[in-house]
């Protein structure tokens, strides 16, 4: 029996530092996406406390089929060690509304690799909806989903 959760939206975001080329940052994010994935892309600019410019880039995938393909691509792109790390910390990576949070190395992504990284990451938030009766936790259902899609 399959997992009773479905990924229905994904947000991929990162901060662009003054020393970074926005085109290369966008390229790093796009390298994480399966080919032909339709995304909404936004660049947000704000002023920091000390007058410095803060730029964020946000990509959003809204169609469940493409979100599922993205999840499969990210999950199967991770090393066995990173996947084991996600499984062991899954309860701290899933919030009460069923959103899974991952942080991917920006520099590695530019080279086409998927690697977990907490420092200056590309942040991924994948939202799930459940088809299971109330009382069953998102964490266990998302764990089953990840096991299901593993190559």
C-alpha positions as protocol buffer text, in pm:
chain_id: "A"
residue {
  index: 1
  type: UNK
  ca { x: 0 y: 0 z: 0 }
}
residue {
  index: 2
  type: UNK
  ca { x: 130 y: 345 z: -90 }
}
residue {
  index: 3
  type: UNK
  ca { x: 175 y: 644 z: 132 }
}
residue {
  index: 4
  type: UNK
  ca { x: -146 y: 840 z: 195 }
}
residue {
  index: 5
  type: UNK
  ca { x: 27 y: 1176 z: 135 }
}
residue {
  index: 6
  type: UNK
  ca { x: 68 y: 1376 z: -184 }
}
residue {
  index: 7
  type: UNK
  ca { x: 313 y: 1658 z: -242 }
}
residue {
  index: 8
  type: UNK
  ca { x: 112 y: 1947 z: -384 }
}
residue {
  index: 9
  type: UNK
  ca { x: 339 y: 2255 z: -377 }
}
residue {
  index: 10
  type: UNK
  ca { x: 706 y: 2338 z: -341 }
}
residue {
  index: 11
  type: UNK
  ca { x: 896 y: 2658 z: -267 }
}
residue {
  index: 12
  type: UNK
  ca { x: 1266 y: 2684 z: -341 }
}
residue {
  index: 13
  type: UNK
  ca { x: 1435 y: 2998 z: -208 }
}
residue {
  index: 14
  type: UNK
  ca { x: 1769 y: 3149 z: -122 }
}
residue {
  index: 15
  type: UNK
  ca { x: 1935 y: 3475 z: -29 }
}
residue {
  index: 16
  type: UNK
  ca { x: 2158 y: 3629 z: -296 }
}
residue {
  index: 17
  type: UNK
  ca { x: 2460 y: 3791 z: -136 }
}
residue {
  index: 18
  type: UNK
  ca { x: 2624 y: 4103 z: -283 }
}
residue {
  index: 19
  type: UNK
  ca { x: 2924 y: 3891 z: -385 }
}
residue {
  index: 20
  type: UNK
  ca { x: 2707 y: 3643 z: -581 }
}
residue {
  index: 21
  type: UNK
  ca { x: 2594 y: 3658 z: -942 }
}
residue {
  index: 22
  type: UNK
  ca { x: 2210 y: 3637 z: -948 }
}
residue {
  index: 23
  type: UNK
  ca { x: 2220 y: 3450 z: -1281 }
}
residue {
  index: 24
  type: UNK
  ca { x: 2442 y: 3181 z: -1129 }
}
residue {
  index: 25
  type: UNK
  ca { x: 2217 y: 3153 z: -824 }
}
residue {
  index: 26
  type: UNK
  ca { x: 1915 y: 3109 z: -1053 }
}
residue {
  index: 27
  type: UNK
  ca { x: 2113 y: 2849 z: -1249 }
}
residue {
  index: 28
  type: UNK
  ca { x: 2189 y: 2661 z: -925 }
}
residue {
  index: 29
  type: UNK
  ca { x: 1818 y: 2649 z: -838 }
}
residue {
  index: 30
  type: UNK
  ca { x: 1718 y: 2545 z: -1191 }
}
residue {
  index: 31
  type: UNK
  ca { x: 1973 y: 2262 z: -1176 }
}
residue {
  index: 32
  type: UNK
  ca { x: 1763 y: 2109 z: -896 }
}
residue {
  index: 33
  type: UNK
  ca { x: 1448 y: 2108 z: -1112 }
}
residue {
  index: 34
  type: UNK
  ca { x: 1354 y: 1833 z: -1355 }
}
residue {
  index: 35
  type: UNK
  ca { x: 1350 y: 1955 z: -1716 }
}
residue {
  index: 36
  type: UNK
  ca { x: 1032 y: 2136 z: -1824 }
}
residue {
  index: 37
  type: UNK
  ca { x: 914 y: 2203 z: -1468 }
}
residue {
  index: 38
  type: UNK
  ca { x: 686 y: 2509 z: -1473 }
}
residue {
  index: 39
  type: UNK
  ca { x: 781 y: 2752 z: -1195 }
}
residue {
  index: 40
  type: UNK
  ca { x: 685 y: 3098 z: -1080 }
}
residue {
  index: 41
  type: UNK
  ca { x: 1007 y: 3291 z: -1024 }
}
residue {
  index: 42
  type: UNK
  ca { x: 1036 y: 3603 z: -809 }
}
residue {
  index: 43
  type: UNK
  ca { x: 1322 y: 3820 z: -694 }
}
residue {
  index: 44
  type: UNK
  ca { x: 1252 y: 4026 z: -382 }
}
residue {
  index: 45
  type: UNK
  ca { x: 1464 y: 4320 z: -270 }
}
residue {
  index: 46
  type: UNK
  ca { x: 1465 y: 4485 z: 69 }
}
residue {
  index: 47
  type: UNK
  ca { x: 1688 y: 4711 z: 276 }
}
residue {
  index: 48
  type: UNK
  ca { x: 1868 y: 4558 z: 572 }
}
residue {
  index: 49
  type: UNK
  ca { x: 1904 y: 4717 z: 914 }
}
residue {
  index: 50
  type: UNK
  ca { x: 2230 y: 4885 z: 813 }
}
residue {
  index: 51
  type: UNK
  ca { x: 2103 y: 5001 z: 473 }
}
residue {
  index: 52
  type: UNK
  ca { x: 2245 y: 4704 z: 285 }
}
residue {
  index: 53
  type: UNK
  ca { x: 2035 y: 4548 z: 10 }
}
residue {
  index: 54
  type: UNK
  ca { x: 1892 y: 4202 z: 81 }
}
residue {
  index: 55
  type: UNK
  ca { x: 1789 y: 4005 z: -228 }
}
residue {
  index: 56
  type: UNK
  ca { x: 1596 y: 3678 z: -218 }
}
residue {
  index: 57
  type: UNK
  ca { x: 1508 y: 3452 z: -507 }
}
residue {
  index: 58
  type: UNK
  ca { x: 1197 y: 3234 z: -479 }
}
residue {
  index: 59
  type: UNK
  ca { x: 1081 y: 2964 z: -721 }
}
residue {
  index: 60
  type: UNK
  ca { x: 738 y: 2807 z: -667 }
}
residue {
  index: 61
  type: UNK
  ca { x: 599 y: 2486 z: -818 }
}
residue {
  index: 62
  type: UNK
  ca { x: 222 y: 2462 z: -788 }
}
residue {
  index: 63
  type: UNK
  ca { x: 114 y: 2157 z: -991 }
}
residue {
  index: 64
  type: UNK
  ca { x: 118 y: 1830 z: -790 }
}
residue {
  index: 65
  type: UNK
  ca { x: 256 y: 1622 z: -1080 }
}
residue {
  index: 66
  type: UNK
  ca { x: 558 y: 1850 z: -1114 }
}
residue {
  index: 67
  type: UNK
  ca { x: 601 y: 1877 z: -735 }
}
residue {
  index: 68
  type: UNK
  ca { x: 608 y: 1496 z: -717 }
}
residue {
  index: 69
  type: UNK
  ca { x: 869 y: 1483 z: -994 }
}
residue {
  index: 70
  type: UNK
  ca { x: 1076 y: 1749 z: -813 }
}
residue {
  index: 71
  type: UNK
  ca { x: 1056 y: 1559 z: -481 }
}
residue {
  index: 72
  type: UNK
  ca { x: 1166 y: 1237 z: -654 }
}
residue {
  index: 73
  type: UNK
  ca { x: 1455 y: 1418 z: -825 }
}
residue {
  index: 74
  type: UNK
  ca { x: 1578 y: 1583 z: -505 }
}
residue {
  index: 75
  type: UNK
  ca { x: 1538 y: 1271 z: -293 }
}
residue {
  index: 76
  type: UNK
  ca { x: 1715 y: 1043 z: -540 }
}
residue {
  index: 77
  type: UNK
  ca { x: 1987 y: 1305 z: -595 }
}
residue {
  index: 78
  type: UNK
  ca { x: 2085 y: 1291 z: -228 }
}
residue {
  index: 79
  type: UNK
  ca { x: 2357 y: 1052 z: -118 }
}
residue {
  index: 80
  type: UNK
  ca { x: 2265 y: 755 z: 98 }
}
residue {
  index: 81
  type: UNK
  ca { x: 2431 y: 933 z: 392 }
}
residue {
  index: 82
  type: UNK
  ca { x: 2219 y: 1248 z: 339 }
}
residue {
  index: 83
  type: UNK
  ca { x: 1898 y: 1042 z: 301 }
}
residue {
  index: 84
  type: UNK
  ca { x: 1981 y: 857 z: 624 }
}
residue {
  index: 85
  type: UNK
  ca { x: 2033 y: 1195 z: 791 }
}
residue {
  index: 86
  type: UNK
  ca { x: 1694 y: 1317 z: 669 }
}
residue {
  index: 87
  type: UNK
  ca { x: 1522 y: 1001 z: 796 }
}
residue {
  index: 88
  type: UNK
  ca { x: 1686 y: 1033 z: 1138 }
}
residue {
  index: 89
  type: UNK
  ca { x: 1584 y: 1400 z: 1169 }
}
residue {
  index: 90
  type: UNK
  ca { x: 1250 y: 1379 z: 989 }
}
residue {
  index: 91
  type: UNK
  ca { x: 1038 y: 1483 z: 1288 }
}
residue {
  index: 92
  type: UNK
  ca { x: 1229 y: 1813 z: 1308 }
}
residue {
  index: 93
  type: UNK
  ca { x: 1204 y: 1863 z: 930 }
}
residue {
  index: 94
  type: UNK
  ca { x: 823 y: 1833 z: 906 }
}
residue {
  index: 95
  type: UNK
  ca { x: 596 y: 2095 z: 1059 }
}
residue {
  index: 96
  type: UNK
  ca { x: 242 y: 2050 z: 1195 }
}
residue {
  index: 97
  type: UNK
  ca { x: 85 y: 2142 z: 857 }
}
residue {
  index: 98
  type: UNK
  ca { x: 275 y: 1872 z: 667 }
}
residue {
  index: 99
  type: UNK
  ca { x: 557 y: 2072 z: 509 }
}
residue {
  index: 100
  type: UNK
  ca { x: 896 y: 1905 z: 467 }
}
residue {
  index: 101
  type: UNK
  ca { x: 1200 y: 2136 z: 493 }
}
residue {
  index: 102
  type: UNK
  ca { x: 1538 y: 2064 z: 333 }
}
residue {
  index: 103
  type: UNK
  ca { x: 1847 y: 2282 z: 295 }
}
residue {
  index: 104
  type: UNK
  ca { x: 2065 y: 2218 z: -9 }
}
residue {
  index: 105
  type: UNK
  ca { x: 2422 y: 2334 z: -71 }
}
residue {
  index: 106
  type: UNK
  ca { x: 2408 y: 2628 z: -315 }
}
residue {
  index: 107
  type: UNK
  ca { x: 2761 y: 2577 z: -453 }
}
residue {
  index: 108
  type: UNK
  ca { x: 2710 y: 2203 z: -506 }
}
residue {
  index: 109
  type: UNK
  ca { x: 2377 y: 2270 z: -680 }
}
residue {
  index: 110
  type: UNK
  ca { x: 2557 y: 2496 z: -927 }
}
residue {
  index: 111
  type: UNK
  ca { x: 2760 y: 2187 z: -1019 }
}
residue {
  index: 112
  type: UNK
  ca { x: 2443 y: 1978 z: -1055 }
}
residue {
  index: 113
  type: UNK
  ca { x: 2477 y: 1795 z: -722 }
}
residue {
  index: 114
  type: UNK
  ca { x: 2222 y: 1766 z: -441 }
}
residue {
  index: 115
  type: UNK
  ca { x: 2382 y: 1779 z: -97 }
}
residue {
  index: 116
  type: UNK
  ca { x: 2242 y: 1881 z: 241 }
}
residue {
  index: 117
  type: UNK
  ca { x: 2395 y: 2198 z: 387 }
}
residue {
  index: 118
  type: UNK
  ca { x: 2281 y: 2435 z: 662 }
}
residue {
  index: 119
  type: UNK
  ca { x: 2516 y: 2724 z: 584 }
}
residue {
  index: 120
  type: UNK
  ca { x: 2399 y: 2966 z: 310 }
}
residue {
  index: 121
  type: UNK
  ca { x: 2163 y: 2704 z: 162 }
}
residue {
  index: 122
  type: UNK
  ca { x: 1895 y: 2680 z: -101 }
}
residue {
  index: 123
  type: UNK
  ca { x: 1588 y: 2624 z: 114 }
}
residue {
  index: 124
  type: UNK
  ca { x: 1325 y: 2380 z: -4 }
}
residue {
  index: 125
  type: UNK
  ca { x: 976 y: 2354 z: 146 }
}
residue {
  index: 126
  type: UNK
  ca { x: 750 y: 2081 z: 6 }
}
residue {
  index: 127
  type: UNK
  ca { x: 390 y: 2085 z: 126 }
}
residue {
  index: 128
  type: UNK
  ca { x: 192 y: 1763 z: 154 }
}
residue {
  index: 129
  type: UNK
  ca { x: -173 y: 1687 z: 198 }
}
residue {
  index: 130
  type: UNK
  ca { x: -286 y: 1368 z: 358 }
}
residue {
  index: 131
  type: UNK
  ca { x: -558 y: 1127 z: 257 }
}
residue {
  index: 132
  type: UNK
  ca { x: -534 y: 931 z: 583 }
}
residue {
  index: 133
  type: UNK
  ca { x: -780 y: 950 z: 872 }
}
residue {
  index: 134
  type: UNK
  ca { x: -711 y: 1205 z: 1144 }
}
residue {
  index: 135
  type: UNK
  ca { x: -472 y: 1089 z: 1407 }
}
residue {
  index: 136
  type: UNK
  ca { x: -209 y: 957 z: 1167 }
}
residue {
  index: 137
  type: UNK
  ca { x: 98 y: 1176 z: 1165 }
}
residue {
  index: 138
  type: UNK
  ca { x: 250 y: 1349 z: 868 }
}
residue {
  index: 139
  type: UNK
  ca { x: 600 y: 1240 z: 969 }
}
residue {
  index: 140
  type: UNK
  ca { x: 528 y: 867 z: 932 }
}
residue {
  index: 141
  type: UNK
  ca { x: 334 y: 920 z: 611 }
}
residue {
  index: 142
  type: UNK
  ca { x: 610 y: 1136 z: 458 }
}
residue {
  index: 143
  type: UNK
  ca { x: 867 y: 876 z: 563 }
}
residue {
  index: 144
  type: UNK
  ca { x: 665 y: 612 z: 377 }
}
residue {
  index: 145
  type: UNK
  ca { x: 642 y: 841 z: 74 }
}
residue {
  index: 146
  type: UNK
  ca { x: 1020 y: 894 z: 68 }
}
residue {
  index: 147
  type: UNK
  ca { x: 1080 y: 519 z: 99 }
}
residue {
  index: 148
  type: UNK
  ca { x: 835 y: 465 z: -189 }
}
residue {
  index: 149
  type: UNK
  ca { x: 1008 y: 701 z: -432 }
}
residue {
  index: 150
  type: UNK
  ca { x: 1362 y: 590 z: -353 }
}
residue {
  index: 151
  type: UNK
  ca { x: 1544 y: 443 z: -655 }
}
